Amino acid sequence: MAALAWLLIPVFAVVGAAIWGSWASRNKTIGDVAELAGYARFRDAMERSHSGTESEMAPATPASPVRSSHVSG
């Protein structure tokens, strides 16, 4: 019976290694593809929302340079 117990230890180790190996080699690019597709949709939506609005957003007077009161030193 003790010999059987010693044989079960490597069997469990092999099964655990097989499970871990299949999990470690899974296809991880599915999440990346979905994330990139979401970013492409976001970019398209931002381009659509800004099309034709440049003339509406233009200031009536020329912009003056921004001056900061903070002096570094």
C-alpha positions in Angstrom: 0.0 0.0 0.0 2.9 2.4 0.7 4.3 1.8 -2.8 0.9 2.8 -4.2 1.0 6.0 -2.2 4.5 6.8 -3.5 3.3 6.2 -7.1 0.3 8.5 -6.7 2.5 11.5 -5.9 4.1 11.7 -9.4 0.8 11.0 -11.0 -0.8 14.0 -9.2 2.3 16.1 -10.1 1.9 15.1 -13.8 -1.8 15.9 -13.8 -1.2 19.2 -12.1 1.6 20.1 -14.5 -0.7 19.3 -17.5 -3.5 21.5 -16.1 -1.0 24.4 -15.5 0.6 23.9 -18.9 -2.7 24.1 -20.7 -3.8 27.2 -18.7 -0.4 28.9 -19.3 -0.5 28.3 -23.0 -4.1 29.5 -23.5 -4.9 32.1 -26.2 -4.4 35.5 -24.5 -4.9 37.6 -27.6 -8.7 37.5 -27.4 -8.8 40.3 -24.8 -6.3 42.4 -26.8 -8.5 42.2 -30.0 -11.6 43.3 -28.1 -9.7 46.1 -26.4 -8.3 47.3 -29.7 -11.7 47.1 -31.3 -13.1 49.3 -28.5 -10.3 51.8 -29.0 -11.1 52.0 -32.7 -14.8 52.6 -32.0 -13.8 55.3 -29.5 -11.5 57.0 -32.1 -14.2 56.9 -34.7 -16.7 58.4 -32.4 -14.3 61.2 -31.4 -13.6 62.0 -35.1 -17.3 62.1 -35.9 -18.0 64.4 -32.9 -15.3 66.9 -34.1 -16.1 66.9 -37.8 -17.5 70.3 -38.9 -17.2 72.0 -35.5 -13.8 73.7 -36.0 -15.3 76.9 -37.3 -17.8 77.0 -34.4 -15.0 76.6 -31.9 -12.6 79.2 -33.4 -12.1 82.2 -31.1 -13.4 85.6 -32.4 -10.2 87.4 -31.3 -6.6 86.2 -31.6 -5.5 84.3 -28.5 -3.0 86.0 -26.2 -0.2 84.0 -24.7 -0.9 82.5 -21.3 1.3 83.9 -18.5 1.9 82.2 -15.3 2.3 84.0 -12.0 4.3 81.1 -10.6 8.0 81.7 -10.6 10.3 78.7 -10.4 13.6 79.1 -8.9 
